[in-house]
Amino acid sequence: MTHSLGGARVALLEARRESELASLVRRHGGDPVCVPALREIERDCRDEADRGIDAIGRTGAVVVLATGVGLDLWLAAAKDLGRAVEVRQGLSRATVVCRGPKPVAVLKREGLVAHVRAPPPHTTVELLGALEDVEVRDRDVVFVHDGGGTRIVPEALLRRGARLVEIEPYAWALPKEIAPLEDLVRSMVTGGVDAVAITTQVQAKHLFDVAAGIGERLPLLEALRARVIVAAVGPTCARTLEALGAPPHVVPDQSKMGPLVLALARYIGSRR
């Protein structure tokens, strides 16, 4: 059975992969409204990268990768420091734990391997579960953050006795120009958008921050509860939306863009 979005106007808040998600929406008969809710800011992480390279050079080291982009930036920082060979050697000897498929792909490209992989849907919960069988007490552990900078995993590692080095290669910030996002909020409130697809928790937070800044937080909440269909890519986004007061109508079984759009199309089809 073919499922269609039936011409629905779907707001997309992606920054990196907007074109891919927009193409999926069009392929399923929807009209994508693309307004990035965040931008990626690279941090000067050379000092952190340096300490991380020292750490993985020691026996029994563990590396925990929450992000593929972060690993790429760590490798780039190592090259700038003249330590590209050392970081590769360290990664080849350390026990490497990956949250999702993106750092696994970067490792594979570099001829390196992931020893432990968190299972789908690749949230913090699954990563913590995967780490339970990895010995970290009195060992050097390098944690490479994603842009969200969550403290949950680092604090869990510290409680277990790890000697922790954290690397934060980038952070998520609001777009430089927030007027398009303000206009999107108004459009959601006034009926110009049929659905919104949330693919990171930061998108949801920024959407509500911008709405609050123009005095539209409560009207936005009302629209998301009553009329605009809210789709979350996975349980982490879903929990954030619930905490913000807008529980999603759609959460796919697989935390990927394709299943997200397909689940949204099914939901819309079931309402016709």
N, C-alpha and C positions, 0 to 999 in steps of 0.2 A: 504494500500500500504506500502511495506517495503522499507525503505530508507537505502542506504548503502554509506559508505565513500569510497568504491571502492579501498581499499588498500592505500588511501592517508596517507602520513606521516604527523602526526599532532603534532606540538610542544606544550607541556604542561608545564607551569611555576609554577604549584602549589607547595606548601611546605607541608601543613597539609594533603591535601586530594588527593595527586597525584594518589594513587593506585585506589581510587574510580573512578576518572575521566579517568584514563588509562583503567580501565575495561570497562567503557562505550564506549570509542573509539574502543576498540577491539570488543566489542559486535556488533558494527555497521560497522564492516569490515575495520577499520582503523588501522594504525600502529603508536602507541603513541611514541613520542620522549620526554622523561621526563627529564627536566633540571630545577630544582627549581631556581627561580629568587629572592628569599628572604628567610630570616630565622627570626624566632620569638625570640626576646630577652626580657626576663622578667626584669622588673625594680624593684628596691627596692621602693615599694609604701607604706610602712608601715605608714609613716607620713600622706600621703594623705588618706589612708584607715582609720586611726585614726580620722582625721577631718571629714571624710564622715560618720563614725558611730556616732560621736557627732551630726552631722547635722540631720541625720534621726531620732534621738531620740527626736527632737523637734516637736511640733505640726504643722501640715500643710506641712510637708516636702514632696518633690517630688524627685523621683529617675528616671533618664533617662539612659537607658542601650543601648549602641550602639553595644554591643558585648556579646556573651555568654562566651567566654574565659575570657574576662575582669571581668565578674561577678564571675566566678569561682576563679580567682586570688584574687579578693577582699575578697571573703569568706575565702580563704586560709590565707590571710594576717590577717584577723580578728581573726582567730584561733591562729595564732602565737602571736598575741597581747593579747590573753586571753579574747577576746570580741566576740566570736562566737555567744553566746546567744544574746548579744545586737544587733548585726547586723541583725540577723534573726527577732528579735522583731521589730526593726526599719523598716525593709522591709515589715513586715506584717501590719504596721500602715501607712506607706507612700503611696502616689499615685505613682505607678510604671508604667513608660512608656517604651515600648520596640520598637526598630527599626525593628527587624526582628524576625524570629522564633527561633533562637539559644538562646538568653537570655530567651525567654519564656520557652524553654525546660529545661533550668537550674533551673528556678524558680519552675517549676512543679516538678522536681526531689526533690527539697528542701521543697515541700509542700507549696509553695508560689504562688501568682498569679500576672499576669500583668493586670493592670486596663485599660491601653490604649495601642493599638498596631498600629503601622504605617502600612498602607496597602501596598500590592505589588506595585512596585518592591522593596520596603524597602530601598529606597535611602534617602539621607539627605533631599531631597525635601519633601518626604512623612512624614518623622519624624517631620520636621518643621510644616507641616500641621496638624499632630496629636497633636502637642503641643499647637496649637492656642487656643484650648478650655480648656487648663489646666492653672489655675491661678498660676502664679509664682511670682508676684510682692510682695516684702517684705517677701518672703518665702525662706526657705533653700532648695536649689536644688543641688543634687549630680549628676554630669554627669560622667559616666564611658566610657572612650574613647576606640575606637578600636586602632589597631596598626598604623593607618594612622595619628592620632593626628590632625585631621582637626579642625580649629577654628570656622567654620561656626555656628554650634549649640551653643557652649558656648557663642560666641559673641551675638547671637540672644537672649539668655536667659539673659545676662547682660543688654542688651538694654531694656528688658522688666522689669527690676528692681529686678531680682532674686539675692539672696545671694548665690553665686555659690561656690561649692567645686568641683574641677576636680580631677578625679583619672585616672592615666595613668599606668595601670598595665604592659603593654608590648609595644614594638615598633618593627617595621619591619626594617630590615637591609639587605644589600646584603649578599649572602652566604659567608662563610669564604674562600672558594675556588671559584674564579670566572672564572677559565679557562674553565670549561664545558659550561658556559654561553657565553663566548667569542667564543668558537667553534660553538655553536648554531647560533650565529649571522653570522658567516662566512658561515655556511651551508645554512642559509636563503638567503644570498646574492648570493651564487653560485648555488642555485637550488636544494639543498638537502632536503628541507622541502616544503610541499605543502600547509600547513595551520598552523595557530597558534591560540590557544584558550586562551583568556585573562579573568581571573576571578576576579582580583582585579586591581585597578588603580595603585597600587604600583608596580605590576609586569611590567606593561607597562613602567613606569618611569625607573625602574631599567634596563629593556632591552635596552632602549635608552641610559641610562647613560653608560652602559658597551660598547655599540656600539661606542659611542663617544670616550671612552677611548682607543679604538684600531683603531680609524680613520675610522670607518665604518658606521657612523650615516647616511650620505647621501645615500650610497649604500643600507643600510637597508630600509630607507624610500622608495627608488625606488622599491625595491623588494616587500614591503608590498602594495604599490600602484598598481603595475603592474602584479605581479605573485602570491605571497603568499596570500592565503585567510585569512583574519583577522576576527575572531569571538570574540565578546565581550559578556559576560554573561548578561549584563544589561546596562541601560542608563548611570550610573556613569562611568563605564569602557569606554563606547562609547564616552562620552564627553572628557575623558582624552586622548583617542587615537586621536580624532579629533584635540584637542589642540596640540598634538605632531606632527600632520601632516599626520596621517595614519588612516583616518576614517574607521570603520569596514564595512565589506561586509555583516556580519551576526550578528543580535541581536535578540534573541528569545523573544517571548511574555512574558514568565515567566523567571525571573532571577534565574534559577536553572541549575544545571549541566546537568541533563537529557535533558531538552528542548534545551540547548545550543548545545549538540552533535547532537540531532535530526535535529535542524535547519541547522547545518553545513552540515549534510548528505543530506538534501533536496537541499541545495544550490549547493553542488557538483554534485548531480544527475541532477539538471536542466542545468548544463553546459556541460553534456555529449552529 
